[in-house]
Amino acid sequence: MLAYIFPGQGTQFVGMGKDLYENFSSAKEIFKKADKVLGIGISQLCFNGPQDKLTSTENAQPAILTVSIAALESLKEYAKIDSCKMDLTPRFVAGLSLGEYSALVAANVLSFEEAVYLVRKRGQFMEEAAKNNPGKMLSVIGLDRSVVKEICNDTGCEIANLNCPGQTVVSGKISQIEKAMELAKNKGAKHAVLLDVSGAFHSSLMKEAELKLSAEICKLKFKTPKIPVISNVTAKSEVDPQKITDNLIKQVSSSTYWEDSIRFMAAERVDCFLEIGPGNVLKGLNRRINPDFKTVSLGNLEQIKSFIPSN
């Protein structure tokens, strides 16, 4: 049984999606739609950079969403061309943070145009909140979740991402993160590393962004998903459009439970995860959650061709 999983911010790289654009009409159409909705030439930014402009939050988020949906459409197109007999229908869809918007497009909750508009706004609002409420994110490796929670209680930091066993990301004000880094090392963390991001994402320092994004989200009508969507903030399956909407709004300033989301799907008999979009970060996380989980990365032409058996 399959699940589609979609990557979040940080997976962007110059050149992503170019081979999909050049080989699949469906992917080309997605890039054209993105350029039209955004009016910033996101296609050329994906293909040619520069890296620093692509990496900025307001550009990276729509760029990753665009490549992810282009990869999904390319997979479908290639399967038809090759008369694929595999059942590619997923049991669930999920995405890490930003990737949840790709999952909502895959489940037909939002159109691609609606989603790419939203994530552009999301990125802008998060950048603004980061400037108004400066903070950092710290990746703590090698400590149990409970120990990291204690560190947060002692420093005022907040857990941002629970990605996999032994890897927890915390957010907070700069002074709080500095204290958390020192405490983590004292408690035996293998690594405590500052992330190269512009703000304290998935924390209360993003409340300003959450309120602004809420106003944009509430302008749209979310449809009932064709495929159950796993919410980042509950790590459970959601099919009620109102709950999906509420969770998406909360997600900006709440912890994301990725490890729990993957375990939920596995408990529901998912035995193969298709990572659709740039990079292979989710494949690496899944390997650390359970090395027996099968995860296939599908972000470029070669990977799609390798996955679909030739007839």
Sequence and secondary structure as in RCSB ss.txt:
>XXXX:A:sequence
MLAYIFPGQGTQFVGMGKDLYENFSSAKEIFKKADKVLGIGISQLCFNGPQDKLTSTENAQPAILTVSIAALESL
KEYAKIDSCKMDLTPRFVAGLSLGEYSALVAANVLSFEEAVYLVRKRGQFMEEAAKNNPGKMLSVIGLDRSVVKE
ICNDTGCEIANLNCPGQTVVSGKISQIEKAMELAKNKGAKHAVLLDVSGAFHSSLMKEAELKLSAEICKLKFKTP
KIPVISNVTAKSEVDPQKITDNLIKQVSSSTYWEDSIRFMAAERVDCFLEIGPGNVLKGLNRRINPDFKTVSLGN
LEQIKSFIPSN
>XXXX:A:secstr
 EEEEE  TT   TTTTHHHHHH HHHHHHHHHHHHHHSS HHHHHHH  HHHHHSHHHHHHHHHHHHHHHHHHH
HHHHHHTT  S   EEEEEESTTHHHHHHHHTTSS HHHHHHHHHHHHHHHHHHHHHS  EEEEEESS HHHHHH
HHHHH  EEEEEEETTEEEEEE HHHHHHHHHHHHHTT SEEEE S SS  SSGGGHHHHHHHHHHHTTS     
SS EE TTT SEE  HHHHHHHHHHHTTS EEHHHHHHHHHHTT  EEEEESSSSHHHHHHHHH TTSEEEEE S
HHHHHHHS   
